[in-house]
Amino acid sequence: MFFKNFEYFLAIVEEEGLSKAAKKLYISQPSLSKYLKRLEENLGVELFDRNASPLKLTYTGERYYQYTLQIMSLEKKLQKEFSEIQANDRGKIRFGLAIWRGASLLPEILPSFTTMHPNIEINITEGKSNFLVRELLNEKIDFAVMNLPADMDFSKLTYDTLMEEEILLVGNKDHSLVRKIKSDNFKQYPYIDISLLESELFIITKPGQNLTSAISQHFSKKHFEPKHILETENLTTAINLVSAGMGFTFMPEGGLKGKQLPDNIEVFTLNDPSMLWSLAVVYKKDTYMTNISKLFINSLKEIYQ
């Protein structure tokens, strides 16, 4: 319905005639007259009162003029927004991660990132790894920060590694065995023989999480069967229970980055290569990654690398 070259119409209105408008636009008057005729035919209305001198708008012309001004204003706003998007100043980031990792990671990155880029909208999805994979494949999130299990199907997914991290055993500093091992070992992560903990309570994340699968594989490899197991959906809950004096749990090394652990928590290495895995940014193959998403991912790399 609307005719392009809005500046032609606006020039006629502002100059109150075709002759002056043509000179302003550096086109011939006949060409401008043909433009106006086609515009009115296209709209099915008369925009100008030809009997008035200087040329005046009809009522419908006034309405079209107001709409034209609005359209021109919206176009300028859109062009500015496109420029801001290209400059990483505006846009949306949709990403997913495990609930426990969000508790340690997000306080590290979001305050500074949102301060530097206040016009970028951030949508966070938290859940188990299998849920995040479904969200990726359904394109409900742009990328996910997650660990890579050995059995992950990468036929439709790809990834960028953030870090290689170890799965650590977590205990309470007041536990007698923890105090003994800590005093006997001065490495970054003291070693603990898991067979010594057979009678202890293990607080483990529920099935469906990558961490749960890794722990189960380690138990199987060591022919270790804990006598007491408590399952929870959230690793943060497990860590807090250990802090309260209940048993042991496991956590990926990246969880130490956020410095959110209780003060009475101690972590141990199990010296098992199978307890090493990659933390990565996972996204769907052949998906366009926006500049603002790349910017956020670069911020993640600065934290983990």
Secondary structure, DSSP 8 states (H G I E B T S, - for coil): ---S-HHHHHHHHHHTSHHHHHHHHTS-HHHHHHHHHHHHHHHTS--EETTSSS-EE-HHHHHHHHHHHHHHHHHHHHHHHHHHHHTTSSEEEEEEE-HHHHHHHHHHHHHHHHHH-TTEEEEEEE--HHHHHHHHHTTSSSEEEEE--TT---SSEEEEEEEEEEEEEEEETTSHHHHHHHHH--SSS-B--GGGGTTSEEEEE-TTSHHHHHHHHHHHHTT---SEEEEES-HHHHHHHHHTT--BEEEEGGGGTTT-S-TTEEEEB---GGGEEEEEEEEETT----HHHHHHHHHHHHHH-
